[in-house]
Amino acid sequence: MFFVFWVGNIYLGYLSDGRFIELAEWGNHCRSACCLVWLFIFYSFYGVGGTLPFFWRLYMNYYVLFVKGKEEVRVCEFLNAYCSDWDVSFPLMEKFYRRKGLDEIVRCPLFPCYVFVRTKMDAFEFHRVLFSLRGQFSGLIRELEYENDEIPALLDDEVLFLERILNDDGVMEMSRGVICDGVLTVLSGPLMGLESLVSFVDRHKRLAFVDWIFQGRKVCLKFGLEVMDKF
């Protein structure tokens, strides 16, 4: 890459006699490409705007902790402060809530009593750190594991599904769609493209229920859904 950048500068030097214009343009392209490569490398290793670096996210494990009710915020704050290389959060979902005759969009936990931990630690190291924290904090109850083989970390397809339905702030936004002849078509939001997984739509509560296999168990996931028309 350094060689390409150097050659591009040499070609630019021939502009003094008005020749080699095409070569000079090629040199400009090379310099632009080098800048893009450097930006990619910087983002990959250091991240931008508070986001996790690309390569760090690529090789991270995801763990799920079961915590006491309404303790999600306190657990996340404690673990993020205690473990600098952990990214602890709990996903939120948007839904409609009627208050004093008016509908408003509110946010509530997508998985009540669960927090998600992203870290480069393997299962053994994660368990060791988690065990050392049990006596220091009362909000933790246990770690979720698969029923059959006791694999603690989330599987790749589970991680991809969560990253698909959540935005950069860890929030599952409202979806909007229409129902035509009994068939749901989602026009916007995280539910778009997942219509085949919807088992039931509650138009009154503006919720869609999706069947999902999570940690070896079948769970019913709620999506905020506003059905704008039905015909």
C-alpha positions as a Markdown table, in Angstrom:
| # | Residue | x | y | z |
|---|---|---|---|---|
| 1 | Met | 0.0 | 0.0 | 0.0 |
| 2 | Phe | 2.9 | 2.4 | 0.8 |
| 3 | Phe | 4.4 | 1.5 | -2.6 |
| 4 | Val | 1.2 | 2.4 | -4.4 |
| 5 | Phe | 1.0 | 5.7 | -2.5 |
| 6 | Trp | 4.6 | 6.5 | -3.5 |
| 7 | Val | 4.1 | 5.5 | -7.1 |
| 8 | Gly | 1.1 | 7.8 | -7.3 |
| 9 | Asn | 3.1 | 10.7 | -6.1 |
| 10 | Ile | 5.8 | 10.0 | -8.7 |
| 11 | Tyr | 3.3 | 10.0 | -11.5 |
| 12 | Leu | 1.9 | 13.3 | -10.3 |
| 13 | Gly | 5.4 | 14.8 | -10.6 |
| 14 | Tyr | 5.4 | 14.3 | -14.4 |
| 15 | Leu | 2.7 | 17.0 | -14.8 |
| 16 | Ser | 5.3 | 19.7 | -15.1 |
| 17 | Asp | 5.6 | 19.2 | -18.9 |
| 18 | Gly | 1.9 | 18.5 | -19.5 |
| 19 | Arg | 2.5 | 14.8 | -20.2 |
| 20 | Phe | 1.4 | 11.6 | -18.6 |
| 21 | Ile | -2.1 | 13.0 | -17.6 |
| 22 | Glu | -3.7 | 9.6 | -17.6 |
| 23 | Leu | -0.9 | 8.2 | -15.3 |
| 24 | Ala | -1.4 | 11.2 | -13.0 |
| 25 | Glu | -5.1 | 10.5 | -12.8 |
| 26 | Trp | -4.3 | 6.9 | -11.9 |
| 27 | Gly | -2.1 | 8.1 | -9.2 |
| 28 | Asn | -4.9 | 10.2 | -7.8 |
| 29 | His | -7.1 | 7.1 | -7.7 |
| 30 | Cys | -4.4 | 5.2 | -5.9 |
| 31 | Arg | -4.1 | 7.9 | -3.2 |
| 32 | Ser | -7.9 | 7.9 | -2.7 |
| 33 | Ala | -7.9 | 4.2 | -2.3 |
| 34 | Cys | -5.1 | 4.3 | 0.2 |
| 35 | Cys | -7.1 | 6.8 | 2.3 |
| 36 | Leu | -10.1 | 4.5 | 2.2 |
| 37 | Val | -8.0 | 1.6 | 3.3 |
| 38 | Trp | -6.6 | 3.5 | 6.2 |
| 39 | Leu | -10.1 | 4.6 | 7.3 |
| 40 | Phe | -11.2 | 1.0 | 7.2 |
| 41 | Ile | -8.2 | -0.2 | 9.3 |
| 42 | Phe | -8.8 | 2.6 | 11.8 |
| 43 | Tyr | -12.5 | 1.8 | 12.3 |
| 44 | Ser | -11.8 | -2.0 | 12.4 |
| 45 | Phe | -9.4 | -1.7 | 15.3 |
| 46 | Tyr | -10.6 | 1.5 | 17.2 |
| 47 | Gly | -14.2 | 2.0 | 16.3 |
| 48 | Val | -16.0 | 5.2 | 15.6 |
| 49 | Gly | -18.5 | 7.2 | 17.6 |
| 50 | Gly | -18.6 | 4.9 | 20.6 |
| 51 | Thr | -19.3 | 1.8 | 18.5 |
| 52 | Leu | -17.4 | -1.4 | 19.0 |
| 53 | Pro | -14.5 | -2.0 | 16.6 |
| 54 | Phe | -15.4 | -4.3 | 13.6 |
| 55 | Phe | -12.8 | -7.0 | 14.3 |
| 56 | Trp | -13.7 | -6.9 | 18.0 |
| 57 | Arg | -17.3 | -7.5 | 17.3 |
| 58 | Leu | -16.4 | -10.3 | 14.8 |
| 59 | Tyr | -14.6 | -12.4 | 17.4 |
| 60 | Met | -16.8 | -11.6 | 20.4 |
| 61 | Asn | -18.9 | -14.1 | 22.4 |
| 62 | Tyr | -22.4 | -13.2 | 23.6 |
| 63 | Tyr | -23.6 | -14.4 | 27.0 |
| 64 | Val | -27.0 | -14.0 | 28.6 |
| 65 | Leu | -27.5 | -13.4 | 32.4 |
| 66 | Phe | -30.7 | -13.9 | 34.3 |
| 67 | Val | -31.2 | -11.1 | 36.8 |
| 68 | Lys | -33.7 | -10.0 | 39.4 |
| 69 | Gly | -36.8 | -8.2 | 38.2 |
| 70 | Lys | -36.4 | -4.5 | 37.4 |
| 71 | Glu | -32.7 | -4.8 | 38.1 |
| 72 | Glu | -31.6 | -4.7 | 34.5 |
| 73 | Val | -30.3 | -1.1 | 34.6 |
| 74 | Arg | -28.4 | -1.5 | 37.8 |
| 75 | Val | -26.8 | -4.8 | 36.7 |
| 76 | Cys | -25.7 | -3.2 | 33.4 |
| 77 | Glu | -24.2 | -0.2 | 35.2 |
| 78 | Phe | -22.3 | -2.4 | 37.7 |
| 79 | Leu | -20.9 | -4.8 | 35.1 |
| 80 | Asn | -19.9 | -2.2 | 32.6 |
| 81 | Ala | -18.0 | -0.3 | 35.4 |
| 82 | Tyr | -16.4 | -3.4 | 36.8 |
| 83 | Cys | -15.4 | -5.1 | 33.6 |
| 84 | Ser | -13.9 | -2.7 | 31.1 |
| 85 | Asp | -13.8 | -5.2 | 28.2 |
| 86 | Trp | -17.5 | -6.2 | 28.7 |
| 87 | Asp | -20.3 | -4.6 | 26.8 |
| 88 | Val | -23.4 | -5.2 | 28.9 |
| 89 | Ser | -26.8 | -4.1 | 27.8 |
| 90 | Phe | -30.5 | -5.2 | 27.8 |
| 91 | Pro | -32.5 | -4.8 | 24.5 |
| 92 | Leu | -35.5 | -2.5 | 24.5 |
| 93 | Met | -38.6 | -2.6 | 22.3 |
| 94 | Glu | -41.0 | 0.1 | 21.2 |
| 95 | Lys | -44.7 | -0.3 | 21.6 |
| 96 | Phe | -47.8 | 1.8 | 21.9 |
| 97 | Tyr | -49.2 | 2.7 | 25.3 |
| 98 | Arg | -52.5 | 4.6 | 25.9 |
| 99 | Arg | -52.3 | 7.2 | 28.6 |
| 100 | Lys | -55.1 | 9.6 | 29.4 |
| 101 | Gly | -56.8 | 8.7 | 26.1 |
| 102 | Leu | -53.7 | 9.4 | 24.0 |
| 103 | Asp | -51.5 | 6.8 | 22.3 |
| 104 | Glu | -47.7 | 7.3 | 22.7 |
| 105 | Ile | -44.7 | 5.1 | 21.9 |
| 106 | Val | -42.9 | 3.9 | 25.0 |
| 107 | Arg | -39.8 | 1.7 | 25.4 |
| 108 | Cys | -39.7 | -1.4 | 27.6 |
| 109 | Pro | -37.4 | -4.4 | 28.0 |
| 110 | Leu | -37.5 | -6.8 | 25.1 |
| 111 | Phe | -36.4 | -9.6 | 27.4 |
| 112 | Pro | -37.5 | -8.8 | 31.0 |
| 113 | Cys | -35.0 | -10.0 | 33.6 |
| 114 | Tyr | -32.2 | -10.7 | 31.1 |
| 115 | Val | -29.1 | -8.8 | 30.2 |
| 116 | Phe | -26.7 | -9.5 | 27.4 |
| 117 | Val | -22.9 | -9.5 | 27.7 |
| 118 | Arg | -20.5 | -9.1 | 24.7 |
| 119 | Thr | -16.9 | -10.0 | 25.4 |
| 120 | Lys | -13.9 | -11.6 | 23.9 |
| 121 | Met | -13.6 | -13.9 | 26.9 |
| 122 | Asp | -14.1 | -17.6 | 26.3 |
| 123 | Ala | -16.6 | -19.5 | 28.5 |
| 124 | Phe | -14.0 | -20.6 | 31.1 |
| 125 | Glu | -12.7 | -17.1 | 31.7 |
| 126 | Phe | -16.2 | -15.6 | 31.6 |
| 127 | His | -17.4 | -18.1 | 34.3 |
| 128 | Arg | -14.4 | -17.3 | 36.4 |
| 129 | Val | -15.0 | -13.6 | 36.4 |
| 130 | Leu | -18.8 | -14.1 | 36.9 |
| 131 | Phe | -18.2 | -16.3 | 39.9 |
| 132 | Ser | -16.0 | -13.7 | 41.5 |
| 133 | Leu | -18.8 | -11.1 | 41.2 |
| 134 | Arg | -21.5 | -13.2 | 42.9 |
| 135 | Gly | -20.5 | -12.1 | 46.4 |
| 136 | Gln | -20.2 | -8.4 | 45.4 |
| 137 | Phe | -23.5 | -7.9 | 43.7 |
| 138 | Ser | -26.9 | -9.3 | 44.6 |
| 139 | Gly | -28.8 | -8.6 | 41.4 |
| 140 | Leu | -27.3 | -11.5 | 39.5 |
| 141 | Ile | -29.1 | -14.9 | 39.6 |
| 142 | Arg | -27.5 | -17.2 | 37.0 |
| 143 | Glu | -26.3 | -17.5 | 33.5 |
| 144 | Leu | -28.4 | -19.0 | 30.8 |
| 145 | Glu | -27.2 | -22.2 | 29.1 |
| 146 | Tyr | -28.6 | -24.5 | 26.5 |
| 147 | Glu | -30.6 | -27.4 | 28.0 |
| 148 | Asn | -28.8 | -30.2 | 26.2 |
| 149 | Asp | -25.1 | -29.4 | 25.8 |
| 150 | Glu | -24.8 | -26.5 | 28.2 |
| 151 | Ile | -23.2 | -24.1 | 25.7 |
| 152 | Pro | -23.1 | -20.7 | 27.4 |
| 153 | Ala | -22.5 | -18.4 | 24.5 |
| 154 | Leu | -25.2 | -17.5 | 21.9 |
| 155 | Leu | -25.1 | -19.3 | 18.6 |
| 156 | Asp | -24.2 | -17.3 | 15.4 |
| 157 | Asp | -27.8 | -17.4 | 14.0 |
| 158 | Glu | -29.1 | -16.1 | 17.3 |
| 159 | Val | -26.6 | -13.2 | 17.3 |
| 160 | Leu | -27.4 | -12.4 | 13.6 |
| 161 | Phe | -31.2 | -12.4 | 14.4 |
| 162 | Leu | -30.7 | -10.0 | 17.3 |
| 163 | Glu | -28.5 | -7.7 | 15.3 |
| 164 | Arg | -31.1 | -7.7 | 12.5 |
| 165 | Ile | -34.0 | -6.6 | 14.7 |
| 166 | Leu | -32.2 | -4.1 | 16.9 |
| 167 | Asn | -30.8 | -0.7 | 15.9 |
| 168 | Asp | -27.4 | 0.7 | 16.9 |
| 169 | Asp | -28.9 | 1.8 | 20.3 |
| 170 | Gly | -30.1 | -1.7 | 21.1 |
| 171 | Val | -33.8 | -0.8 | 20.5 |
| 172 | Met | -36.3 | -2.8 | 18.4 |
| 173 | Glu | -38.3 | 0.0 | 16.7 |
| 174 | Met | -42.0 | -0.1 | 15.8 |
| 175 | Ser | -43.0 | -1.8 | 12.6 |
| 176 | Arg | -45.8 | -0.8 | 10.3 |
| 177 | Gly | -47.7 | -2.8 | 7.8 |
| 178 | Val | -51.0 | -3.7 | 6.2 |
| 179 | Ile | -53.2 | -6.9 | 6.2 |
| 180 | Cys | -54.7 | -7.8 | 2.8 |
| 181 | Asp | -57.0 | -10.9 | 2.6 |
| 182 | Gly | -55.6 | -12.1 | 5.9 |
| 183 | Val | -52.0 | -11.8 | 4.8 |
| 184 | Leu | -49.7 | -9.5 | 6.7 |
| 185 | Thr | -47.2 | -7.4 | 4.7 |
| 186 | Val | -44.8 | -5.3 | 6.8 |
| 187 | Leu | -43.8 | -2.1 | 5.0 |
| 188 | Ser | -41.2 | -0.8 | 7.5 |
| 189 | Gly | -39.4 | -1.7 | 10.7 |
| 190 | Pro | -37.5 | -4.7 | 11.9 |
| 191 | Leu | -40.4 | -7.1 | 11.3 |
| 192 | Met | -40.1 | -6.5 | 7.5 |
| 193 | Gly | -39.1 | -9.8 | 5.8 |
| 194 | Leu | -40.0 | -11.9 | 8.9 |
| 195 | Glu | -43.8 | -12.1 | 8.2 |
| 196 | Ser | -43.6 | -15.9 | 7.9 |
| 197 | Leu | -42.5 | -16.2 | 11.5 |
| 198 | Val | -45.5 | -14.2 | 12.8 |
| 199 | Ser | -48.0 | -16.5 | 14.7 |
| 200 | Phe | -50.5 | -13.9 | 15.8 |
| 201 | Val | -51.3 | -10.2 | 15.4 |
| 202 | Asp | -53.1 | -8.3 | 18.1 |
| 203 | Arg | -54.4 | -5.2 | 16.4 |
| 204 | His | -55.9 | -3.7 | 19.5 |
| 205 | Lys | -52.5 | -3.8 | 21.5 |
| 206 | Arg | -50.6 | -3.2 | 18.2 |
| 207 | Leu | -48.3 | -6.2 | 18.8 |
| 208 | Ala | -47.1 | -9.1 | 16.6 |
| 209 | Phe | -46.0 | -12.4 | 18.2 |
| 210 | Val | -43.1 | -14.2 | 16.6 |
| 211 | Asp | -42.0 | -17.8 | 17.4 |
| 212 | Trp | -38.2 | -18.0 | 17.8 |
| 213 | Ile | -35.8 | -20.7 | 19.0 |
| 214 | Phe | -33.6 | -19.0 | 21.6 |
| 215 | Gln | -31.0 | -21.0 | 23.5 |
| 216 | Gly | -32.7 | -24.3 | 22.6 |
| 217 | Arg | -36.1 | -23.1 | 23.7 |
| 218 | Lys | -39.1 | -21.9 | 21.8 |
| 219 | Val | -40.0 | -18.4 | 22.9 |
| 220 | Cys | -42.7 | -16.0 | 21.8 |
| 221 | Leu | -41.1 | -12.6 | 20.9 |
| 222 | Lys | -43.3 | -9.5 | 20.9 |
| 223 | Phe | -42.8 | -6.9 | 18.1 |
| 224 | Gly | -44.5 | -3.5 | 18.1 |
| 225 | Leu | -46.7 | -3.5 | 15.0 |
| 226 | Glu | -49.1 | -0.8 | 13.8 |
| 227 | Val | -51.4 | -2.2 | 11.2 |
| 228 | Met | -52.3 | 0.9 | 9.1 |
| 229 | Asp | -55.0 | -0.7 | 7.0 |
| 230 | Lys | -56.9 | -4.0 | 6.7 |
| 231 | Phe | -58.8 | -4.9 | 3.5 |
